[in-house]
Every structure is written in C-alpha cells, then in structure tokens.
Amino acid sequence: MKWSRARKRYERQGLLVEAQATEKAEQECLADIEVRERRREREAAKRFDEEAVRLAVVVHIRHTETEYDTLLASGYDRWDARAQVEERVNRVMSQWQGKK
C-alpha cells in the first residue's frame, strides 16, 4: 500500500498474479534461455574490442593531428607517410592517455 497524494488515499501497488501464471512465465523464460544467450553472444561480438578502439583512435589522430593527408597529397606512399607521422601519433596518444 502506498499513499496517493493525488487521490488522498492509500492504494495497492504492484500486480496481483495467480501462481499458475507466474509458473508459466518462469517456464517460458527458462525455455528460451539458449536463444537469449546466443543473442547476447552475437551482440557482444558486434561491439568493438579494445584493439579495434585503439586502432580507430590512431587513425583519427593520424588524419586530424598530423600532416599525414598533406604527405599523401604530395605523393608520399601510404606506408612512408605513416612512418613519417608515427612519432607525432604516439606523442598525441600519450598526451590523451595522460602520460608525459
């Protein structure tokens, strides 16, 4: 029972459910536990793992915090341009991680 300010009276809270209905719901829940577990595993696989996030941050830094795109535009090979900006990328990563 809970006091209702709007109605200025005590009112019953929650649901009144028969025991059979509760048991049926529990059985249905247990019956699809494998389906829910597989769904949970699929959803977990869709999420980025730690290495994927780190690589995405490196790409962002490379393109926004260095002259990487300018080097590519001036004719540098992709791997040479990456090598050229690698030190800057590492410094920015360290700063963002709070390292000196």
Secondary structure, DSSP 8 states (H G I E B T S, - for coil): -EEETTTTEEE--S----HHHHHHHHHHHHHTHHHHHHHHHHHHHHS--HHHHHHHHHHHHHHHSSSHHHHHHTT--HHHHHHHHHHHHHHHHHHHTT--
